[in-house]
Structures are given as C-alpha cells and as structure tokens.
C-alpha cells in the first residue's frame, strides 16, 4: 500500500509537470527579469558610488560608507525618531544614537522637536546632505526623462502601476 502511495504521488507530479510544461519557460522568464532588475539596480548604485568618490575632498566632513547607508535610511524614512531609525536599521538604540550624533557633528543631520510630543525628536536631513544626495537624484531624473522620451504614456502608466504595486504590496517588510 505504501508503494501505491508513492506511485500515486509520482504520477501526480509527472502529470502536473506535463500539464504545466510552460512552468519551466515561466521560471526562465522570471530569472531573466530578475537579472534585468539586478542590472538596473546595480547601475544606479554604481553611478552613485562614482559620484560620491568624485566628491570626496574633505575627509573630516566626508561620510563613511556606513554613515551614507544611515543617511539614506533616515532620508527614506522621512524624519524618523532615533528609535524608529534604530528599528529600521536593526541597530541598538545606543548604537543608533552614536551614529546620529556623529552625523549631526558633521552637519548632515539635525534633531527637530515634535510639535505633538515635546519629549520626542525627529531626525531631519540638512541641506548639506541634500546637496550630497542630489548627486544620485540628478541621475534618477536623467533616467526618468529618458524613459518619458522613449515610452508612450500608456507604457509609462504600466511602469508606474508596477512600481506602485512593488512599493505598496510586494515589499511590506520595509516600513517606510
């Protein structure tokens, strides 16, 4: 009887494979799309790093790699508290506070007192950081402008819908 169960299971698996033979082609298509996405993401990162290295002049006020990541998290989180930043970055509160204080000393970050709860402070990036960050944002604007010149409004609507679904539905573990 146990052998019969294995035969039934094997038959079902083989039947499913033949029934859904397009599955393998679909997996290959997904792999190709993933590689395309990885390439685009890598190009944005590489452009950013190239521009950061071009800007490095004053080592004292320059952001380290970790500080750059911290600033990107704080900027993306839109004025988080220190505790919110710590949670998003998976840092202990003391470690997050240390990083925040260093970024404030360098002039990239400021603490703003909450209007609702005077005991709470939010982290706000300064114009100095926005100027630094702008090296990446300018390239994004260039690419978006090229997209608008290359695709029809209907095609751009599809891109916008895909990005919206990715943001709102497919990435729930990123709390921004």
Buried (B, 14 or more C-beta within 10 A) or exposed (E): EEEEEEEEEEEEEEEEEEEEEEEEEEEEEEEEEEEEEEEEEEEEEEBBEEBBEEEEEEEEEBBEEEBBEBBBBBBEBEBBBBEBBBBBBEBEEEEBBEBBEBBBEBEBBBBEEEEEEEEBBBBBBBEBBEEBBEBBEEBEEEBEEEEEEEEEEEEBEEEEEEEEEEEEEEEEEEEE
